[in-house]
Amino acid sequence: MKTNHKTLIIKDLKEKSVLVSREFSAPRDKVWRAYTQSEYLEKWWGPQPWKAETKSISFTVGGYWLYAMVSPENEKHWGRMDYTTIRPMESFEIKDSFCDEEGNNNPTLPVSSGSIVFTPTKTGTLVEFKMYYATEKEIETIIEMGFEQGITACLEQLEKLFQENKI
């Protein structure tokens, strides 16, 4: 399957949300695995030349993924994705934050909560990733940090993995 879809990013400052939408040329079970299993997340979560490195993951309600974004010089920026609700093969809800290596929240950076929804389409799977922030300033902060370029590059990498049958 091949799609011509690109990553769509919609910022709603009034709602204090960011929606990232992308259709992938893969069936829902493969896309679900790519978003929920560390051996696949590490292949695409992080715009090259950066890469994701998992310290721990427990994809269960109450569990979390603790990972580092690692630069080519081995500089590490830590993130934590807490799983608050899981509807297998359909969606999951998360709290997403920046943290230290032990998973302790960094209070100076934005924290978001939201959902990732997986919908089968005629040509693959649509993923809608909608995150909510406490303030408009937090959205502006993540945008200034390169969120749009970073997530777009990551999702392009994921699509390439599907096209090359690596997931």
QUIKA-V653361 format. One record per helix or strand of 2 or more residues. SS is the DSSP state (hx for helix, st for strand). FROM is the first residue (numbers start at 1). TO is the last residue. If there is no record, write none. Layout:
ss=SS from=FROM to=TO
ss=SS from=FROM to=TO
This chain:
ss=st from=8 to=12
ss=st from=17 to=24
ss=hx from=28 to=36
ss=hx from=38 to=44
ss=st from=51 to=57
ss=st from=64 to=70
ss=st from=76 to=87
ss=st from=91 to=99
ss=st from=112 to=120
ss=st from=125 to=133
ss=hx from=136 to=144
ss=hx from=147 to=163
